[in-house]
Amino acid sequence: MSKITVVAFIIVVGLANFDAGCISPFEPDQRVVAVHGEDAVAFGWPWVVGTILGTATLSIMATFALVGMQKYTEIDAEEAYGNAFSSVGMDWAVSFVASGEVLTMPITLFIGFMAQPCVQYAMARDGLLPTAFAEVDSKGNLFRGTLLCGVLSRCLCPSTCCGTSSRSASLWPST
């Protein structure tokens, strides 16, 4: 819910600073992405479709707010929302969004991590991964998939969250 709060903040404050001149000419990207995924649940598709539609709606609204605050040619790919809020003189919003991103990142990573053993389990059942990933321990846990995800996450962590990345998040706008 906290991640959605940050996205909702971006949408509301961004649209409050909307300038129609920023989206002229409007040339949307013509690529289409289709996503489908469902485990072995017979009636799971409405939840999958609902999740995709909800995520897509939030993403589209946040992007619309972004291009309404700043011309698409001036959007910085490294810090799009922060620079857009700064360009309309809302430095406090820059701090709020940056803080929200930093504070909700562990939640997002944890949720992504929790789903991976189930995905590996389904892939192993379908023959796309070794059958070892479809085995459960005596307590019914997907131990091997969880261990693999944990080790890989730990190995990747130093390169992405400990200052060695080319991008670094700042909670405070530059002066």
C-alpha positions in Angstrom: 0.0 0.0 0.0 2.9 2.4 0.7 4.2 2.0 -2.8 0.8 2.8 -4.2 0.6 5.8 -2.0 3.9 7.2 -3.5 2.6 6.5 -7.1 -0.8 8.1 -6.2 1.1 11.1 -4.9 3.1 11.4 -8.1 -0.2 11.2 -10.1 -2.1 13.8 -8.1 0.7 16.3 -7.6 1.9 15.8 -11.2 -1.5 16.3 -12.7 -2.0 19.4 -10.5 1.0 20.9 -12.4 -0.1 19.6 -15.8 0.7 21.9 -18.8 -0.9 20.8 -22.1 1.9 22.4 -24.0 4.3 19.8 -22.7 2.6 17.0 -24.7 2.5 18.6 -28.0 3.3 16.9 -30.4 2.0 13.7 -28.8 3.7 10.7 -30.4 3.0 7.6 -28.3 5.3 4.5 -28.7 3.5 2.0 -30.9 5.0 -1.1 -29.3 2.5 -3.4 -27.5 3.5 -5.7 -24.7 1.3 -8.6 -23.7 1.8 -10.4 -20.4 0.1 -13.5 -19.3 0.9 -15.7 -16.3 -1.0 -18.1 -14.2 0.0 -21.0 -12.0 -2.3 -24.1 -11.8 -5.2 -22.2 -10.3 -8.4 -22.7 -12.4 -9.9 -19.3 -11.6 -6.7 -17.3 -11.1 -6.9 -15.4 -14.4 -9.2 -12.6 -13.1 -6.6 -11.8 -10.4 -3.8 -11.8 -13.0 -5.7 -9.6 -15.4 -6.8 -7.3 -12.5 -3.2 -6.9 -11.3 -2.0 -6.2 -14.8 -4.7 -3.7 -15.4 -4.2 -2.0 -12.1 -0.5 -1.7 -12.6 -0.8 -0.5 -16.1 -3.4 2.1 -15.1 -1.1 3.5 -12.3 1.9 3.5 -14.7 0.0 5.3 -17.5 -1.4 7.9 -15.1 2.0 8.5 -13.5 3.6 8.8 -17.0 0.8 11.1 -18.2 1.5 13.3 -15.1 5.2 13.3 -15.9 4.8 14.4 -19.5 2.3 17.0 -18.4 4.9 18.6 -16.1 7.8 18.5 -18.5 8.2 18.2 -22.3 9.2 14.7 -23.3 12.4 16.0 -24.8 13.5 17.4 -21.4 12.7 14.3 -19.3 15.8 12.9 -17.6 15.9 9.1 -17.9 18.0 8.8 -14.7 15.6 10.8 -12.4 12.5 11.6 -14.4 10.0 12.4 -11.6 12.4 14.2 -9.4 13.6 16.5 -12.2 10.0 17.1 -13.4 8.8 18.2 -9.9 11.9 20.3 -9.6 11.2 22.0 -12.9 7.8 23.1 -11.7 9.3 24.4 -8.4 8.1 21.7 -6.1 11.4 20.7 -4.4 9.4 19.3 -1.4 7.8 16.8 -3.8 11.2 15.7 -5.0 12.1 14.8 -1.4 8.8 13.0 -0.8 9.1 10.9 -3.9 12.8 10.0 -3.3 12.0 9.1 0.3 9.1 7.0 -0.8 11.2 5.2 -3.3 13.9 4.4 -0.8 11.6 3.4 2.0 9.4 1.1 -0.2 12.2 -0.5 -2.1 12.8 -3.3 0.5 9.1 -4.1 0.5 9.1 -4.4 -3.3 12.2 -6.6 -3.3 10.8 -8.8 -0.6 7.5 -9.3 -2.4 9.4 -10.1 -5.7 11.7 -12.5 -3.8 8.8 -14.3 -2.1 7.2 -15.2 -5.5 10.3 -16.7 -7.1 10.3 -20.1 -5.5 6.7 -20.6 -6.6 7.6 -19.6 -10.2 10.5 -22.0 -10.1 8.3 -24.7 -8.8 5.8 -24.3 -11.7 8.7 -24.1 -14.2 10.2 -27.3 -12.8 6.8 -29.1 -13.0 6.7 -28.0 -16.7 10.2 -29.3 -17.4 11.8 -25.8 -17.8 14.0 -26.1 -14.7 15.5 -29.2 -13.0 13.0 -31.2 -11.1 14.9 -30.4 -7.9 13.1 -27.1 -7.8 9.7 -28.9 -7.7 10.7 -30.8 -4.5 9.4 -29.7 -1.2 11.0 -30.4 2.2 9.5 -32.3 5.1 7.6 -29.1 6.2 6.2 -28.4 2.7 8.6 -25.6 1.9 10.2 -24.9 -1.5 13.7 -25.0 0.1 15.9 -25.2 -3.0 14.1 -22.4 -4.8 14.2 -20.2 -1.8 17.9 -20.9 -1.2 18.8 -20.2 -4.9 16.8 -16.9 -4.8 18.4 -15.9 -1.5 21.9 -16.6 -2.7 21.4 -14.8 -6.0 19.8 -11.8 -4.3 22.7 -11.6 -1.9 25.3 -11.8 -4.7 23.5 -9.1 -6.7 23.0 -6.7 -3.7 26.4 -5.1 -3.5 26.4 -4.0 -7.1 23.0 -2.4 -6.9 22.4 -1.0 -3.4 25.7 -0.2 -1.8 26.9 2.8 -3.8 28.7 1.0 -6.7 25.9 1.6 -9.2 26.1 4.5 -11.7 22.8 5.8 -10.2 22.6 7.0 -6.7 19.4 8.2 -5.0 19.5 11.4 -3.1 16.7 12.2 -0.6 17.3 15.9 -0.9 17.2 18.0 -4.1 20.4 19.6 -5.2 20.7 23.3 -4.7 
